[in-house]
């Protein structure tokens, strides 16, 4: 038995349908997640996988910090280097 959600029904019915859909999605996602966790716990190399994941996260963190934390080069310093290079190229 299927019903078209677009026909009839007010905002209350729509809210109930959305809540039911979200609940179903959460339950199915939780079930899938638990299955994955069970599978990981059965593996013999779980400690190695955890160590690898830790190293990967650490490397990713370094990349993020390098990308966003390191200050850009000083604008005047860059201009001074260009002028110096031009003067050296011109012969003095």
RARA-V584047 format. One record per residue. PHI is phi in degrees with one decimal (* if undefined). OMEGA is omega as a letter, one per 20 degrees, with the letter a starting at -180 (* if undefined). D_LAST is the distance of its C-alpha to the last C-alpha in Angstrom with 2 decimals. Layout:
PHI|OMEGA|D_LAST  PHI|OMEGA|D_LAST
This chain:
*|r|88.12  -118.3|r|84.93  -124.9|r|84.30  -82.7|a|81.73  -75.3|a|79.65  -78.4|a|78.77  -95.0|r|82.38  66.4|r|84.19  72.6|a|83.64  -101.9|a|81.95  -63.5|r|78.99  -64.0|r|81.07  -65.0|r|81.78  -63.9|r|78.14  -63.0|r|77.10  -65.4|r|79.69  -64.5|r|78.51  -64.1|r|74.87  -63.2|r|75.87  -65.3|r|77.97  -64.7|r|75.15  -64.3|r|72.69  -63.5|r|75.27  -63.7|r|75.86  -62.6|r|72.15  -63.3|a|71.77  -65.7|a|74.76  -68.2|r|73.61  -65.9|r|70.06  -62.5|r|71.50  -61.9|r|73.78  -64.3|r|70.95  -62.0|r|68.83  -64.1|r|71.74  -63.1|r|72.26  -65.9|r|68.66  -62.4|r|68.90  -58.9|r|72.17  -63.2|r|70.62  -67.5|a|67.69  -68.7|r|70.07  -78.5|a|72.04  -73.1|r|69.07  -84.3|a|68.87  -104.5|a|65.09  -61.1|a|64.91  -63.8|r|63.25  -64.5|r|60.54  -62.6|r|60.02  -64.6|r|59.72  -64.9|r|57.19  -62.2|r|55.14  -63.1|r|55.34  -63.5|r|54.17  -65.2|r|51.14  -63.1|r|50.36  -64.7|r|50.63  -63.4|r|48.42  -64.2|r|45.70  -63.8|r|46.07  -62.8|r|45.80  -60.8|r|42.56  -62.4|a|41.10  -63.6|r|42.26  -63.7|r|40.87  -63.0|a|37.48  -73.4|a|37.47  -106.5|a|38.62  -95.1|a|37.97  -65.9|a|34.38  -72.2|r|32.22  -69.5|r|29.53  -63.6|a|25.90  -64.4|a|24.84  -62.1|a|23.51  -66.5|r|20.94  -63.9|r|19.71  -63.5|r|19.30  -62.9|r|17.40  -61.9|r|15.00  -65.4|r|14.42  -64.0|r|13.84  -62.5|a|11.24  -62.5|r|9.40  -65.8|r|9.97  -64.0|a|8.89  -64.8|r|5.40  -67.4|r|5.49  -73.9|r|7.47  -79.5|r|5.79  98.6|r|3.72  148.3|*|0.00
